[in-house]
Amino acid sequence: MKKTALMSAVIGLSFMCFAFTPDKKPWKTPDKAASIANPEKTTTPESISNGKALYAKHCQSCHGKTGLGDGTKASELKTEPGDFSKASFQSQSDGSIFYKISEGRDDMPSFKKKMPESNEIWDLVNFVRTLKK
């Protein structure tokens, strides 16, 4: 009887721990969007500078100054803001990053209305490329 009660408690505790584990669902980019080429084939200092200013204005509070996901508002989010310096982020296509910035998901807002000029989002893509380890 004690063994059964102990096993039930362990199983119940396991389920509770699993329930409070953050949901890390993959963020799949449609193939068509992922294959879009960055129109600025070689990033310019101007593009990086523009992207840095946009990042400071729109992204830094959640993603942190250096893109580690440690911004001042990060702890208020339901989803992890991610780490732009990781190889898993940097290995994404420019089109995928553009799509995710444009469309948003969960806590990540869509920026297609805040930055209606697509070159602004491309500048942001170019800047976050500089945030590698």
N, CA, C and O of each residue as an XYZ file, in Angstrom:
532
protein
N       0.822     -1.195      0.000
C       0.000      0.000      0.000
C       0.865      1.258      0.000
O       0.589      2.207     -0.734
N       1.932      1.263      0.839
C       2.809      2.426      0.904
C       3.539      2.628     -0.410
O       3.758      3.757     -0.848
N       3.917      1.508     -1.039
C       4.607      1.600     -2.327
C       3.697      2.229     -3.388
O       4.146      3.058     -4.180
N       2.443      1.842     -3.401
C       1.479      2.369     -4.370
C       1.269      3.865     -4.139
O       1.221      4.643     -5.092
N       1.145      4.259     -2.886
C       0.954      5.683     -2.572
C       2.184      6.488     -2.976
O       2.066      7.591     -3.510
N       3.359      5.932     -2.719
C       4.604      6.611     -3.086
C       4.728      6.741     -4.600
O       5.098      7.799     -5.110
N       4.417      5.667     -5.314
C       4.476      5.706     -6.784
C       3.479      6.725     -7.337
O       3.796      7.464     -8.269
N       2.288      6.761     -6.767
C       1.278      7.731     -7.213
C       1.763      9.157     -6.984
O       1.576     10.028     -7.833
N       2.387      9.390     -5.834
C       2.905     10.727     -5.531
C       4.008     11.117     -6.496
O       4.042     12.256     -6.962
N       4.916     10.191     -6.808
C       6.013     10.463     -7.742
C       5.464     10.753     -9.130
O       5.902     11.702     -9.781
N       4.523      9.957     -9.587
C       3.927     10.165    -10.915
C       3.186     11.502    -10.953
O       3.300     12.253    -11.922
N       2.426     11.795     -9.895
C       1.703     13.068     -9.846
C       2.647     14.253     -9.865
O       2.402     15.237    -10.562
N       3.719     14.164     -9.106
C       4.716     15.234     -9.074
C       5.382     15.406    -10.437
O       5.653     16.527    -10.868
N       5.640     14.294    -11.107
C       6.245     14.351    -12.444
C       5.349     15.094    -13.421
O       5.819     15.914    -14.210
N       4.042     14.797    -13.364
C       3.104     15.483    -14.247
C       3.034     16.971    -13.939
O       2.942     17.793    -14.851
N       3.076     17.321    -12.655
C       3.043     18.730    -12.276
C       4.278     19.461    -12.793
O       4.170     20.581    -13.293
N       5.445     18.837    -12.678
C       6.677     19.462    -13.175
C       6.600     19.656    -14.674
O       7.005     20.697    -15.192
N       6.076     18.650    -15.381
C       5.948     18.753    -16.828
C       4.988     19.870    -17.209
O       5.225     20.582    -18.185
N       3.916     20.029    -16.458
C       2.915     21.054    -16.759
C       3.490     22.459    -16.648
O       3.030     23.369    -17.338
N       4.486     22.649    -15.795
C       5.056     23.980    -15.604
C       6.339     24.203    -16.385
O       7.008     25.219    -16.196
N       6.688     23.276    -17.253
C       7.844     23.440    -18.120
C       7.440     24.366    -19.261
O       6.387     24.164    -19.866
N       8.255     25.384    -19.570
C       7.889     26.299    -20.654
C       7.705     25.558    -21.974
O       8.455     24.637    -22.299
N       6.702     25.976    -22.718
C       6.418     25.383    -24.018
C       7.437     25.891    -25.033
O       7.518     27.093    -25.285
N       8.196     24.999    -25.602
C       9.202     25.385    -26.587
C       8.796     24.841    -27.949
O       9.520     24.043    -28.544
N       7.645     25.269    -28.441
C       7.201     24.774    -29.734
C       8.049     25.409    -30.832
O       8.363     26.598    -30.775
N       8.410     24.618    -31.816
C       9.234     25.158    -32.905
C       8.473     26.229    -33.685
O       7.251     26.173    -33.830
N       9.228     27.196    -34.176
C       8.632     28.272    -34.960
C       9.019     28.029    -36.409
O      10.084     28.445    -36.862
N       8.143     27.353    -37.119
C       8.396     26.981    -38.507
C       8.048     28.143    -39.422
O       6.978     28.742    -39.311
N       8.952     28.445    -40.313
C       8.726     29.472    -41.324
C       8.264     28.784    -42.607
O       8.862     27.787    -43.011
N       7.226     29.284    -43.249
C       6.826     28.695    -44.531
C       8.006     28.717    -45.513
O       8.771     29.681    -45.552
N       8.141     27.660    -46.293
C       9.270     27.533    -47.225
C       9.405     28.742    -48.152
O      10.510     29.212    -48.422
N       8.274     29.231    -48.628
C       8.307     30.380    -49.538
C       8.937     31.600    -48.862
O       9.744     32.304    -49.469
N       8.566     31.845    -47.608
C       9.120     32.990    -46.866
C      10.590     32.757    -46.536
O      11.402     33.678    -46.627
N      10.933     31.535    -46.154
C      12.319     31.221    -45.777
C      13.277     31.385    -46.952
O      14.458     31.676    -46.763
N      12.766     31.198    -48.158
C      13.640     31.261    -49.335
C      13.803     32.670    -49.896
O      14.551     32.861    -50.855
N      13.129     33.648    -49.327
C      13.267     35.030    -49.809
C      14.684     35.517    -49.508
O      15.166     35.431    -48.378
N      15.320     36.019    -50.527
C      16.697     36.504    -50.375
C      16.700     37.927    -49.832
O      15.835     38.742    -50.152
N      17.677     38.191    -49.020
C      17.880     39.539    -48.492
C      18.288     40.432    -49.667
O      19.296     40.159    -50.318
N      17.523     41.496    -49.951
C      17.850     42.336    -51.101
C      19.173     43.087    -50.943
O      19.745     43.565    -51.923
N      19.644     43.183    -49.720
C      20.930     43.836    -49.489
C      21.976     42.728    -49.341
O      22.274     42.280    -48.234
N      22.513     42.306    -50.453
C      23.393     41.140    -50.472
C      24.635     41.314    -49.586
O      25.043     40.381    -48.895
N      25.210     42.472    -49.610
C      26.326     42.739    -48.699
C      25.860     43.827    -47.749
O      25.464     44.913    -48.173
N      25.910     43.529    -46.473
C      25.416     44.499    -45.500
C      26.333     45.712    -45.465
O      27.558     45.596    -45.505
N      25.714     46.860    -45.392
C      26.460     48.115    -45.360
C      26.477     48.648    -43.929
O      25.609     48.296    -43.130
N      27.440     49.480    -43.603
C      27.440     50.113    -42.275
C      26.148     50.887    -42.012
O      25.665     50.929    -40.881
N      25.596     51.494    -43.050
C      24.344     52.242    -42.906
C      23.191     51.315    -42.517
O      22.392     51.652    -41.643
N      23.105     50.158    -43.158
C      22.056     49.189    -42.849
C      22.192     48.689    -41.412
O      21.203     48.608    -40.684
N      23.411     48.356    -41.007
C      23.661     47.875    -39.640
C      23.292     48.973    -38.625
O      22.668     48.691    -37.602
N      23.674     50.199    -38.912
C      23.377     51.321    -38.028
C      21.866     51.535    -37.898
O      21.347     51.717    -36.797
N      21.172     51.510    -39.038
C      19.713     51.653    -39.023
C      19.074     50.509    -38.237
O      18.162     50.728    -37.439
N      19.559     49.285    -38.468
C      19.039     48.114    -37.768
C      19.273     48.208    -36.269
O      18.411     47.834    -35.475
N      20.438     48.708    -35.885
C      20.769     48.848    -34.465
C      19.811     49.834    -33.793
O      19.355     49.590    -32.676
N      19.506     50.937    -34.464
C      18.577     51.930    -33.913
C      17.164     51.339    -33.789
O      16.482     51.564    -32.789
N      16.738     50.598    -34.786
C      15.422     49.957    -34.737
C      15.371     48.905    -33.631
O      14.369     48.778    -32.927
N      16.457     48.157    -33.488
C      16.550     47.137    -32.442
C      16.425     47.788    -31.063
O      15.679     47.303    -30.213
N      17.149     48.876    -30.842
C      17.099     49.581    -29.553
C      15.680     50.067    -29.259
O      15.239     50.046    -28.110
N      14.982     50.497    -30.278
C      13.629     51.030    -30.106
C      12.578     49.935    -29.914
O      11.693     50.071    -29.070
N      12.669     48.858    -30.686
C      11.590     47.873    -30.724
C      11.896     46.519    -30.077
O      10.967     45.798    -29.710
N      13.152     46.163    -29.931
C      13.488     44.776    -29.574
C      14.253     44.610    -28.267
O      14.101     43.606    -27.571
N      15.060     45.586    -27.946
C      16.002     45.480    -26.832
C      15.335     45.199    -25.491
O      15.898     44.488    -24.659
N      14.150     45.746    -25.272
C      13.504     45.572    -23.968
C      13.202     44.101    -23.665
O      13.177     43.713    -22.497
N      12.978     43.296    -24.667
C      12.735     41.860    -24.453
C      13.986     41.022    -24.742
O      14.339     40.130    -23.971
N      14.643     41.321    -25.855
C      15.760     40.488    -26.305
C      17.104     40.864    -25.688
O      18.069     40.110    -25.811
N      17.179     42.005    -25.036
C      18.427     42.421    -24.390
C      19.348     43.169    -25.332
O      19.228     43.070    -26.553
N      20.263     43.916    -24.751
C      21.164     44.769    -25.536
C      22.011     43.978    -26.528
O      22.280     44.447    -27.634
N      22.426     42.784    -26.134
C      23.268     41.980    -27.020
C      22.548     40.755    -27.585
O      23.185     39.847    -28.119
N      21.218     40.734    -27.467
C      20.427     39.671    -28.081
C      20.413     38.349    -27.349
O      20.107     37.317    -27.946
N      20.740     38.357    -26.062
C      20.790     37.108    -25.303
C      19.433     36.696    -24.727
O      19.325     35.649    -24.088
N      18.412     37.504    -24.948
C      17.089     37.204    -24.408
C      16.932     37.642    -22.968
O      16.084     37.124    -22.242
N      17.751     38.601    -22.555
C      17.770     39.035    -21.155
C      17.378     40.496    -20.982
O      17.915     41.192    -20.121
N      16.448     40.951    -21.795
C      15.999     42.338    -21.703
C      15.218     42.596    -20.427
O      14.856     41.661    -19.712
N      14.961     43.859    -20.144
C      14.283     44.254    -18.909
C      12.856     43.712    -18.819
O      12.333     43.543    -17.717
N      12.222     43.438    -19.952
C      10.854     42.901    -19.955
C      10.808     41.391    -20.152
O       9.724     40.808    -20.137
N      11.950     40.746    -20.336
C      11.993     39.309    -20.630
C      11.290     38.471    -19.570
O      10.614     37.496    -19.898
N      11.442     38.839    -18.313
C      10.840     38.049    -17.233
C       9.315     38.157    -17.209
O       8.654     37.340    -16.568
N       8.758     39.130    -17.882
C       7.306     39.307    -17.930
C       6.652     38.475    -19.032
O       5.426     38.375    -19.087
N       7.450     37.886    -19.895
C       6.933     37.157    -21.050
C       6.541     35.736    -20.687
O       7.114     35.131    -19.781
N       5.559     35.215    -21.402
C       5.148     33.820    -21.224
C       6.074     32.888    -22.004
O       6.248     31.724    -21.643
N       6.660     33.411    -23.070
C       7.564     32.606    -23.898
C       8.977     33.175    -23.800
O       9.168     34.374    -23.600
N       9.945     32.303    -23.944
C      11.349     32.714    -23.876
C      11.701     33.536    -25.116
O      11.402     33.112    -26.233
N      12.328     34.702    -24.946
C      12.634     35.536    -26.105
C      13.759     35.002    -26.992
O      13.964     35.521    -28.089
N      14.471     34.010    -26.560
C      15.519     33.412    -27.393
C      16.844     34.143    -27.286
O      16.941     35.227    -26.710
N      17.847     33.523    -27.851
C      19.217     34.031    -27.814
C      19.716     34.144    -29.246
O      19.959     33.133    -29.905
N      19.868     35.369    -29.726
C      20.277     35.599    -31.114
C      21.723     35.214    -31.384
O      22.127     35.091    -32.540
N      22.505     35.024    -30.331
C      23.913     34.680    -30.533
C      24.113     33.187    -30.795
O      25.189     32.779    -31.233
N      23.111     32.382    -30.536
C      23.240     30.931    -30.707
C      23.288     30.541    -32.180
O      22.678     31.182    -33.035
N      24.022     29.486    -32.444
C      24.134     28.969    -33.811
C      22.767     28.583    -34.373
O      22.519     28.745    -35.568
N      21.878     28.073    -33.516
C      20.546     27.674    -33.987
C      19.756     28.862    -34.534
O      18.962     28.707    -35.462
N      19.971     30.035    -33.965
C      19.316     31.240    -34.499
C      20.044     31.714    -35.750
O      19.424     31.963    -36.784
N      21.356     31.837    -35.648
C      22.153     32.376    -36.746
C      22.114     31.491    -38.001
O      22.379     31.972    -39.103
N      21.790     30.214    -37.842
C      21.741     29.316    -39.000
C      20.460     29.465    -39.814
O      20.349     28.900    -40.902
N      19.501     30.212    -39.303
C      18.265     30.455    -40.055
C      18.558     31.333    -41.268
O      19.508     32.116    -41.272
N      17.736     31.189    -42.281
C      17.892     32.050    -43.455
C      17.449     33.470    -43.106
O      16.680     33.683    -42.169
N      17.948     34.433    -43.874
C      17.509     35.817    -43.688
C      16.000     35.924    -43.879
O      15.329     36.678    -43.174
N      15.471     35.163    -44.838
C      14.029     35.174    -45.088
C      13.230     34.702    -43.885
O      12.155     35.232    -43.605
N      13.751     33.704    -43.168
C      13.071     33.217    -41.960
C      13.040     34.276    -40.874
O      12.009     34.496    -40.238
N      14.167     34.927    -40.666
C      14.220     35.975    -39.634
C      13.303     37.132    -40.019
O      12.584     37.664    -39.173
N      13.328     37.521    -41.292
C      12.442     38.576    -41.789
C      10.983     38.214    -41.521
O      10.211     39.042    -41.040
N      10.614     36.984    -41.831
C       9.247     36.504    -41.651
C       8.839     36.588    -40.178
O       7.749     37.068    -39.864
N       9.699     36.130    -39.285
C       9.369     36.106    -37.863
C       9.219     37.519    -37.293
O       8.347     37.767    -36.460
N      10.061     38.430    -37.739
C       9.931     39.831    -37.309
C       8.630     40.418    -37.855
O       7.905     41.109    -37.140
N       8.343     40.143    -39.109
C       7.143     40.687    -39.752
C       5.863     40.153    -39.136
O       4.951     40.921    -38.827
N       5.790     38.851    -38.956
C       4.551     38.197    -38.546
C       4.356     38.110    -37.033
O       3.230     38.241    -36.553
N       5.427     37.892    -36.278
C       5.307     37.713    -34.840
C       4.613     36.410    -34.481
O       4.104     35.695    -35.345
N       4.605     36.116    -33.167
C       3.925     34.919    -32.651
C       3.930     35.012    -31.131
O       4.931     35.409    -30.534
N       2.834     34.655    -30.517
C       2.707     34.665    -29.055
C       3.101     36.040    -28.502
O       2.501     37.046    -28.880
N       4.099     36.099    -27.615
C       4.528     37.376    -27.028
C       5.236     38.281    -28.038
O       5.296     39.496    -27.844
N       5.760     37.710    -29.091
C       6.485     38.479    -30.111
C       5.460     39.149    -31.026
O       4.746     38.466    -31.760
N       5.383     40.484    -30.987
C       4.390     41.166    -31.831
C       4.806     41.163    -33.302
O       5.973     40.960    -33.639
N       3.837     41.391    -34.148
C       4.094     41.588    -35.574
C       4.627     43.005    -35.762
O       4.123     43.951    -35.157
N       5.639     43.143    -36.596
C       6.206     44.471    -36.842
C       5.905     45.001    -38.235
O       6.455     46.030    -38.628
N       5.046     44.327    -38.991
C       4.790     44.802    -40.350
C       4.039     46.131    -40.378
O       4.120     46.851    -41.373
N       3.313     46.477    -39.317
C       2.656     47.789    -39.261
C       3.562     48.827    -38.620
O       3.521     49.999    -38.997
N       4.384     48.413    -37.653
C       5.299     49.344    -36.994
C       6.454     49.724    -37.915
O       7.010     50.818    -37.815
N       6.805     48.809    -38.808
C       7.876     49.051    -39.776
C       7.349     48.681    -41.167
O       7.720     47.650    -41.728
N       6.480     49.536    -41.712
C       5.850     49.177    -42.993
C       6.815     49.144    -44.182
O       6.520     48.532    -45.208
N       7.948     49.793    -44.041
C       8.943     49.756    -45.112
C       9.781     48.483    -44.929
O      10.466     48.337    -43.916
N       9.731     47.582    -45.882
C      10.425     46.301    -45.713
C      11.932     46.480    -45.524
O      12.580     45.640    -44.900
N      12.495     47.575    -46.063
C      13.943     47.770    -45.886
C      14.300     47.953    -44.417
O      15.421     47.637    -44.019
N      13.374     48.456    -43.599
C      13.647     48.589    -42.169
C      13.795     47.217    -41.522
O      14.687     47.001    -40.702
N      12.923     46.299    -41.895
C      13.017     44.945    -41.337
C      14.284     44.260    -41.839
O      14.927     43.529    -41.086
N      14.656     44.487    -43.108
C      15.910     43.912    -43.605
C      17.106     44.496    -42.854
O      18.069     43.779    -42.578
N      17.058     45.781    -42.522
C      18.128     46.384    -41.713
C      18.206     45.707    -40.349
O      19.294     45.465    -39.827
N      17.053     45.405    -39.783
C      17.013     44.712    -38.496
C      17.597     43.299    -38.621
O      18.344     42.852    -37.751
N      17.258     42.616    -39.687
C      17.839     41.284    -39.951
C      19.362     41.406    -40.016
O      20.082     40.616    -39.407
N      19.837     42.391    -40.752
C      21.289     42.577    -40.890
C      21.942     42.872    -39.542
O      23.050     42.407    -39.276
N      21.262     43.644    -38.690
C      21.838     43.934    -37.388
C      21.887     42.695    -36.509
O      22.921     42.426    -35.897
N      20.793     41.925    -36.427
C      20.820     40.762    -35.529
C      21.844     39.717    -35.988
O      22.260     38.869    -35.199
N      22.241     39.775    -37.232
C      23.322     38.906    -37.710
C      24.648     39.247    -37.038
O      25.549     38.410    -36.986
N      24.773     40.463    -36.527
C      26.034     40.873    -35.863
C      26.085     40.403    -34.412
O      27.113     40.565    -33.755
N      25.004     39.827    -33.901
C      24.921     39.456    -32.499
C      25.360     38.004    -32.237
O      24.825     37.338    -31.351
N      26.319     37.534    -33.002
C      26.792     36.156    -32.794
C      27.918     36.134    -31.774
O      28.566     37.144    -31.502
N      28.125     34.965    -31.229
C      29.187     34.780    -30.232
C      30.537     34.772    -30.908
O      31.561     34.628    -30.240
